[in-house]
């Protein structure tokens, strides 16, 4: 989720009509953004180099990585989606603009950085491919137009790049789910949407896998049904406007936590199935519901605690969460190349991968954020304009720009 000036404006909650205090930052939302970013690093570090649950090892050896994954999978990319749509709904209410204007804004914020990272990862992945012996296959693939269409429309150039085009597709349906801000009961539409997703996915996997454009059909289903998370986001804002957050929502907090624990118990059952079989339990229906409802439960639990004193450190770190999400595969790939052939247990491999990836990805994100030339690639700062580029090219050795461009977002 990108951090822009518009987002900073709408990332505040009114103090209320009876007070003249300035709007307060929703620090609980910053905490969720940071949780989502870190969780995705943990999640992608918890599998083997092929993205599998260490199927070649004994169940006892893969138990730790699988259980670790179950814990961190409570904050999936779906939590990023809910947060992004929640902020968008607030923005549209506070600064109304036509649908076309909103779409153009979101295209600039989401798709322009997306194009940069598609091009980067298209060639970066060749380093791992060369180490593991499939670089020739990738070079041949990149010599055809069809894969490139998939890279740019589906984001399948790398395992995490699907998020941006999917989010943009959901944004197009904003007028549909914004109605839930007026009638929060519509937030329950997420149940119907996820039910439809499950049934359509199974039907397509079983009976339509041979159709041309199979992957595009699946993605269209995902985008259309993920609008359910938009209903959750808009309903949450509708409840917050009515004061149903923090102290007023606290009586319902035990029930929300109970729901979260029930969902987590189902996730543990799915994890134990994975430990036993060495395969992801895609056929375990309760696990499906636990996976896809948990992000909404986590969001609502945090909203019920909105009035608590959340550390301001979350606000300072949350702006880097989107960048952390975008760059962390760089270091996962490097780690897997460097450790190829080492006889490490799954547990040691996963812990080492996390210890390698998380700090280095954080450092790279911080460095990019301080770059006037590149900050836009992780959603920080304005998109580059010719005047800014020329000013940067005229910087003298002392590091001061000779032009009069705008200050860096990090300054």
C-alpha positions in Angstrom: 0.0 0.0 0.0 1.5 3.3 -1.1 2.1 6.2 1.3 1.2 9.5 -0.4 0.3 13.0 0.7 -3.3 12.2 0.0 -3.0 9.1 2.2 -1.5 11.1 5.0 -4.4 13.5 4.9 -7.0 10.7 5.1 -5.1 8.6 7.6 -6.4 10.8 10.4 -9.6 10.5 12.4 -11.7 13.5 13.5 -11.5 14.5 17.1 -15.3 15.0 17.3 -17.7 17.9 17.1 -17.3 18.9 20.8 -13.6 19.6 20.6 -11.3 21.8 18.7 -8.4 19.4 18.8 -6.6 18.6 15.6 -7.4 15.2 14.0 -5.5 12.3 15.5 -3.5 9.8 13.5 -4.9 6.3 13.4 -1.9 4.7 14.8 -3.7 1.4 15.1 -3.9 1.4 11.3 -0.1 2.0 11.0 0.4 -1.0 13.3 -1.7 -3.1 10.9 0.3 -1.9 7.9 3.5 -2.8 9.6 2.2 -6.2 10.7 1.1 -6.9 7.1 4.5 -6.0 5.7 6.5 -8.0 8.2 4.2 -10.9 8.0 4.6 -11.3 4.2 8.4 -11.5 4.7 7.9 -14.2 7.3 5.4 -16.0 5.1 7.6 -16.1 2.0 10.6 -17.2 4.1 8.8 -20.2 5.5 8.8 -22.4 2.5 11.5 -24.2 0.5 13.0 -22.6 -2.7 10.2 -24.1 -4.7 7.5 -22.5 -2.5 6.6 -25.9 -1.1 6.3 -27.0 2.6 9.6 -29.0 2.6 8.0 -32.1 1.1 11.3 -34.0 0.9 11.8 -33.9 4.7 10.2 -35.9 7.5 7.0 -34.5 9.1 8.9 -33.7 12.4 11.5 -31.6 10.4 8.9 -29.5 8.6 6.7 -28.9 11.6 8.4 -25.7 12.8 8.3 -23.9 9.4 4.7 -24.9 8.8 3.5 -23.8 12.3 5.5 -20.5 11.9 3.7 -19.9 8.6 0.3 -20.6 10.2 1.0 -17.9 12.8 2.2 -15.2 10.4 -0.4 -16.0 7.8 -3.0 -14.2 9.9 -2.0 -11.1 8.1 -2.1 -11.9 4.4 -2.1 -9.5 1.4 -5.9 -9.4 2.0 -5.1 -7.3 5.1 -3.2 -4.8 2.9 -6.2 -4.7 0.6 -8.7 -4.0 3.4 -6.4 -1.2 4.7 -5.9 0.3 1.3 -9.7 0.3 0.5 -10.5 1.7 4.0 -8.2 4.6 3.4 -9.6 5.1 -0.1 -13.2 5.2 1.1 -12.3 7.8 3.7 -10.5 9.9 1.1 -13.4 9.8 -1.3 -15.8 11.0 1.5 -13.5 13.8 2.6 -12.5 14.9 -0.9 -15.2 13.8 -3.3 -14.1 13.4 -7.0 -15.5 11.7 -10.1 -14.8 8.0 -10.6 -12.6 8.7 -13.6 -10.4 11.1 -11.6 -10.1 8.6 -8.7 -9.1 5.8 -11.2 -6.4 8.0 -12.8 -5.0 8.8 -9.4 -4.9 5.2 -8.3 -3.4 4.2 -11.7 -0.5 6.6 -11.1 0.1 5.4 -7.5 -0.3 1.7 -8.1 0.5 0.9 -11.7 3.5 3.2 -12.4 5.6 1.7 -9.6 4.2 -1.7 -10.7 5.7 -1.3 -14.2 9.1 -0.5 -12.6 9.1 -3.6 -10.5 7.9 -5.9 -13.2 10.8 -4.8 -15.4 13.2 -5.2 -12.4 12.1 -8.7 -11.4 11.9 -9.9 -15.0 15.7 -9.7 -15.1 16.5 -10.1 -11.4 15.0 -13.6 -11.2 17.6 -14.7 -13.7 20.2 -14.8 -11.0 18.4 -17.5 -9.0 17.4 -19.2 -12.3 21.0 -19.4 -13.3 22.1 -20.9 -9.9 19.3 -23.5 -10.0 19.7 -24.4 -13.7 16.6 -23.0 -15.4 17.9 -19.7 -16.7 17.6 -21.0 -20.3 13.9 -21.7 -19.8 13.3 -18.1 -18.6 15.3 -16.6 -21.4 13.2 -18.5 -23.9 10.0 -17.5 -22.1 11.1 -13.8 -22.2 11.5 -14.1 -26.0 7.7 -14.4 -26.5 5.1 -11.7 -26.1 2.5 -13.9 -24.2 4.6 -14.1 -21.0 5.1 -10.4 -20.9 1.4 -9.8 -21.2 1.0 -12.0 -18.1 3.8 -10.1 -16.3 2.0 -6.8 -16.8 -1.6 -7.9 -16.5 -1.3 -10.6 -13.8 1.9 -9.7 -12.1 3.1 -13.3 -12.4 6.7 -12.2 -13.0 7.3 -12.8 -9.3 5.3 -14.5 -6.6 4.3 -11.3 -4.8 3.6 -9.0 -7.8 0.0 -10.1 -8.2 -1.0 -7.7 -5.4 -0.9 -4.4 -7.3 -2.9 -5.2 -10.4 -5.4 -7.1 -8.2 -5.8 -4.1 -5.9 -6.3 -1.8 -8.9 -9.0 -4.1 -10.3 -10.8 -3.9 -7.0 -10.5 -0.1 -6.9 -12.5 0.0 -10.1 -15.5 -1.3 -8.1 -15.3 1.3 -5.4 -18.7 2.8 -6.2 -20.2 -0.6 -5.5 -18.8 -1.3 -2.1 -18.9 2.3 -0.8 -22.5 1.8 -0.1 -21.5 -0.2 3.0 -20.4 3.0 4.6 -24.0 4.0 4.7 -25.3 0.5 5.6 -22.5 -1.3 7.5 -24.5 -4.5 7.5 -23.4 -4.9 3.9 -20.0 -5.8 5.3 -21.3 -9.3 5.5 -21.3 -9.4 1.7 -17.7 -10.7 2.2 -19.2 -14.1 3.2 -21.1 -14.4 -0.1 -18.2 -13.2 -2.1 -15.8 -15.7 -0.6 -18.3 -18.5 -1.0 -18.6 -17.6 -4.7 -14.8 -17.5 -5.0 -14.4 -20.9 -3.5 -17.0 -22.5 -5.8 -15.9 -20.8 -9.0 -12.2 -21.6 -8.3 -13.0 -25.3 -7.8 -15.1 -25.4 -10.9 -12.5 -23.7 -13.1 -9.6 -25.8 -11.7 -11.5 -29.0 -12.3 -13.4 -28.4 -15.6 -12.0 -25.3 -17.3 -8.3 -25.7 -16.9 -7.9 -26.2 -20.6 -9.5 -23.0 -21.7 -7.4 -20.3 -23.3 -6.7 -17.5 -20.8 -7.3 -19.8 -17.9 -5.1 -17.7 -15.6 -6.9 -14.6 -16.6 -10.3 -16.1 -15.8 -9.0 -17.1 -12.3 -7.7 -13.5 -11.8 -11.0 -12.0 -12.9 -12.9 -14.2 -10.4 -10.4 -13.1 -7.7 -10.9 -9.4 -8.4 -14.7 -9.6 -8.6 -15.0 -11.6 -5.4 -12.3 -9.7 -3.5 -14.7 -6.7 -3.7 -16.1 -8.4 -0.6 -13.1 -7.0 1.3 -14.2 -3.5 0.0 -17.5 -4.0 1.7 -15.6 -4.9 4.9 -13.5 -1.8 4.6 -16.4 0.6 3.8 -18.5 -1.0 6.6 -15.7 -0.5 9.1 -15.5 3.2 8.1 -19.3 3.5 8.5 -19.1 2.0 12.0 -16.2 4.3 12.9 -18.2 7.4 11.7 -21.0 6.3 14.1 -18.5 6.1 16.9 -18.4 2.4 16.9 -14.7 2.0 17.5 -12.5 2.0 20.5 -14.4 2.2 23.8 -17.9 1.8 22.2 -16.8 -1.3 20.4 -15.0 -2.8 23.5 -18.0 -4.8 24.7 -17.8 -6.8 21.5 -14.0 -7.3 21.7 -14.2 -10.7 23.5 -16.5 -12.0 20.8 -14.1 -10.8 18.1 -11.1 -12.3 19.8 -13.1 -15.6 20.2 -13.8 -15.6 16.5 -10.1 -15.0 15.8 -9.1 -17.9 18.0 -11.7 -20.2 16.3 -10.3 -19.2 12.9 -6.7 -19.8 14.1 -7.7 -23.2 15.4 -8.9 -24.1 11.9 -5.6 -22.8 10.6 -3.7 -25.1 13.0 -5.7 -28.1 11.7 -4.7 -27.1 8.2 -1.1 -26.8 9.3 -1.1 -30.3 10.8 -2.4 -31.7 7.6 0.5 -30.0 5.8 2.9 -31.4 8.3 1.5 -34.9 7.7 1.3 -34.8 3.9 4.0 -32.3 2.8 1.4 -30.6 0.7 -0.6 -27.4 1.1 -4.2 -28.4 2.1 -6.1 -26.7 -0.7 -8.9 -29.2 -0.3 -9.5 -28.4 3.4 -12.6 -26.1 3.2 -12.5 -24.9 6.8 -8.9 -23.8 6.3 -10.0 -21.8 3.3 -12.5 -19.9 5.4 -10.0 -19.4 8.2 -7.4 -18.0 5.9 -9.6 -15.5 4.1 -11.7 -14.3 7.1 -8.7 -13.9 9.5 -7.6 -10.6 7.9 -11.0 -9.0 8.4 -11.1 -10.3 12.0 -7.6 -8.8 12.7 -8.7 -5.5 11.2 -11.8 -5.3 13.4 -10.0 -6.3 16.5 -7.5 -3.6 16.0 -10.3 -1.0 15.3 -11.9 -2.0 18.6 -8.6 -1.1 20.3 -8.3 2.2 18.4 -8.4 4.4 21.4 -5.6 2.7 23.2 -2.1 4.2 23.3 -0.4 2.7 20.4 3.4 3.4 20.2 4.1 6.2 17.7 7.0 4.1 16.5 4.4 2.2 14.4 3.7 5.4 12.5 7.4 6.0 11.7 7.9 2.5 10.5 4.6 1.9 8.7 5.5 4.1 5.8 8.2 1.5 4.8 5.8 -1.5 4.9 4.9 -1.3 1.2 8.5 -1.0 0.2 9.4 -3.9 2.4 6.7 -6.0 0.7 8.1 -5.0 -2.8 11.8 -5.6 -2.2 12.0 -8.6 0.2 12.1 -11.2 -2.6 15.4 -9.8 -3.7 17.0 -11.1 -0.5 15.0 -14.3 -0.4 16.5 -15.1 -3.8 20.0 -14.1 -2.7 19.7 -16.3 0.4 18.6 -19.3 -1.6 21.4 -18.9 -4.1 24.0 -18.5 -1.3 22.7 -21.5 0.7 22.2 -23.8 -2.2 23.7 -27.2 -1.4 24.1 -26.5 2.3 22.7 -29.3 4.6 20.4 -27.2 6.8 17.3 -28.5 8.5 14.0 -26.8 7.5 13.9 -25.0 10.8 17.4 -23.7 10.6 16.9 -22.7 6.9 13.8 -20.7 7.6 15.2 -18.9 10.7 18.4 -18.1 8.7 16.4 -16.8 5.8 14.3 -14.5 8.0 17.5 -13.2 9.8 19.0 -12.5 6.4 16.0 -11.1 4.6 14.2 -8.9 7.1 17.0 -6.6 8.1 18.5 -6.3 4.6 15.1 -5.7 3.0 14.4 -3.1 5.7 17.7 -1.4 5.0 17.2 -1.3 1.3 13.7 0.1 1.7 15.0 2.9 4.0 17.7 3.7 1.5 15.2 3.8 -1.4 12.9 6.0 0.7 15.7 8.6 1.0 16.4 8.7 -2.7 14.7 11.5 -4.6 15.1 9.5 -7.8 13.6 6.2 -6.5 11.3 6.9 -3.6 8.3 6.8 -5.9 9.0 3.1 -6.6 7.9 2.2 -3.1 5.0 4.7 -2.9 7.0 7.4 -1.1 7.3 10.8 -2.8 6.1 12.1 -6.1 6.5 10.4 -9.4 9.6 11.6 -11.3 9.2 14.7 -13.5 11.8 15.9 -16.0 12.6 18.9 -13.9 13.4 16.7 -10.8 15.6 14.4 -12.9 17.6 17.3 -14.3 18.0 18.8 -10.9 19.3 15.5 -9.6 21.7 15.1 -12.5 23.2 18.6 -11.6 23.9 17.6 -8.0 27.5 18.6 -7.0 29.8 16.2 -5.1 28.8 17.7 -1.7 25.3 16.2 -2.3 23.3 19.4 -2.5 21.1 19.9 -5.6 21.7 23.0 -7.7 18.1 23.1 -8.9 15.0 24.1 -6.9 13.1 20.8 -7.0 10.7 19.7 -4.2 12.2 18.3 -1.0 12.7 14.6 -0.6 9.8 12.7 1.2 12.4 11.6 3.7 13.6 15.1 4.6 
